[in-house]
Amino acid sequence: MNSLARAFGIEPWYAQRRAKRVLSRASQGSEQSPFIGGAKEADEDMTPLQYACGLLGSRVRPLRNGYYVLDGFQAGPKEVARAANRLLRERGLAEIPYPGLTPLYR
């Protein structure tokens, strides 16, 4: 834990707190991406893309350059948010507000 904290330039207590939160989400039993902790509801400290990646689960994997692999193809953040919004629409839930995406209504 301390080596990760040093590598990312954060305090060890904060790294431990975040690790506990991610591990608690992973133990809930839903299919999740092994790279990003999943979420069924947006936490107050989550970004729209973290929430989208949590919803998409193993369909999405982040790359180091700020892009993602979505369903086997390279995708930008807008495509990830669009795919998550499609999933939310199918479930009848509110869409993720993301710049450049216009919410589609039924």
Summary of the structure (lengths in Angstrom):
residues: 106
radius of gyration: 14.8
end to end distance: 46.4
largest distance: 48.9
contacts: 260
relative contact order: 0.11
helix: 46%
strand: 8%
